[in-house]
Amino acid sequence: MGRLFRRRRDDELAEIDAEITAFGEALTRHSFVPSVHGGDPDLLADYERALNAYEEAKRAFVGDRDRRDAVDVLRALDEGGHALACVDARLAGEAPPQRRPLCFFDPRHGVSTDQVRWTPPGGAARQIDVCAADAIRLAEGQPPIATAPTPQSAARPVRPPKPTRNQPRHPPTQSPKPVGQPKPPPPFKMWPQGTDKRQRAQGEFGNAETTLQRPSPDQPLLLVVRIRYEDRYNHVEIGPPDRRRTLLRSKRLRRVVVPLPASEEPEVHLALKTASGGWWAWLQPVDTAPVLLDRLGAEGGFVFRYDGGPAQIRMRHTTPGAFSLTTLTPAFEQGEQLLSGRGDTAIEAELKGPTYVQVRAEGVWSIRLL
């Protein structure tokens, strides 16, 4: 019986994963080209909404155990599907389609078909949008389909995780995340929620230049540039045309994370040359950098924060190319180099106390506290 339930959960997750993949493929195949159609702000906003919904669906899917956990994924895919339908309508010179919300009782029921009057237990009557099946059940005096807690139901109790032999050796310095908060996105996959439009930009492949506005001249920042594909050389430069320097020139790497000290210059200038796919660039506060509690891992450039006392760390680099770790000063300038190496190897170093650390790497790496 346990294997049967696990197989059902695996099948549910595979279906949702396939839905996310299908939506991503629809975006890739779409005829919209920002450089051609970008003159229409409404069209560009709808396309950006579709891209953001795709990224949100991927972020929300991480860690889901079954279809009930993936309700936020379904909402994001519904948002993206409507946004892409608006893009199609605008390109055809038609009015954008009206948005039908998902079923009030459970997004897994699909798009609503009717609006009915419903009174929650102990509450006031209200108009809600429901699927066809729930509309019939309510009309017959029956409760809605009981596939998940209703919006007014109490949250399910959360069981504490079972202890494992690989508990962090250094206790976390952050407070545990309260139950009910959304899962944080993976580090540096997409700009944080609430990032001002002046601090972010995106585009398609080819040559492009963009300018990001600093929120404050006396505030250090993290600059992140991410490229969708890596089949050919991608080139990213920073600075005005008369004094540019290279941030990324690689056939394999898709992302660069750069610490930016405070500066009197109000803008960050970028020049990009990508062979295929799209690109995203943004500025984010330094306190949004991930924290090293026990171990971290990624590919390419990275910046993390360490809040503990003196500790030994081990960095493992598993692919060809050079790598190094460098601390950052309080002004977010280059500090002490902790280690450096090349190729498939592991090197140990010492963290003397709380600090920010920049990772430079040409391949896959991991860092753990000893």
HELIX and SHEET records of a PDB file:
HELIX    1   1 GLY A    2  ARG A   29  1                                  28    
HELIX    2   2 PRO A   34  HIS A   37  1                                   4    
HELIX    3   3 PRO A   41  PHE A   61  1                                  21    
HELIX    4   4 VAL A   71  LEU A   91  1                                  21    
HELIX    5   5 PRO A  107  HIS A  109  5                                   3    
HELIX    6   6 ALA A  132  ALA A  139  1                                   8    
HELIX    7   7 LYS A  197  GLN A  199  5                                   3    
HELIX    8   8 PRO A  241  ARG A  243  5                                   3    
HELIX    9   9 VAL A  286  THR A  288  5                                   3    
SHEET    1   A 2 ASP A 114  TRP A 118  0                                        
SHEET    2   A 2 ARG A 126  VAL A 130 -1                                        
SHEET    1   B 4 ARG A 200  GLN A 213  0                                        
SHEET    2   B 4 GLU A 267  PRO A 285 -1                                        
SHEET    3   B 4 LEU A 221  ILE A 227 -1                                        
SHEET    4   B 4 ARG A 255  LEU A 260 -1                                        
SHEET    1   C 4 ARG A 200  GLN A 213  0                                        
SHEET    2   C 4 GLU A 267  PRO A 285 -1                                        
SHEET    3   C 4 ASN A 234  ILE A 238 -1                                        
SHEET    4   C 4 ARG A 245  SER A 250 -1                                        
SHEET    1   D 4 ARG A 295  GLU A 299  0                                        
SHEET    2   D 4 VAL A 364  LEU A 369 -1                                        
SHEET    3   D 4 ALA A 311  HIS A 317 -1                                        
SHEET    4   D 4 THR A 345  LEU A 351 -1                                        
SHEET    1   E 4 PHE A 302  TYR A 306  0                                        
SHEET    2   E 4 THR A 355  ALA A 361 -1                                        
SHEET    3   E 4 ALA A 322  LEU A 328 -1                                        
SHEET    4   E 4 GLN A 334  ARG A 342 -1                                        
END                                                                             
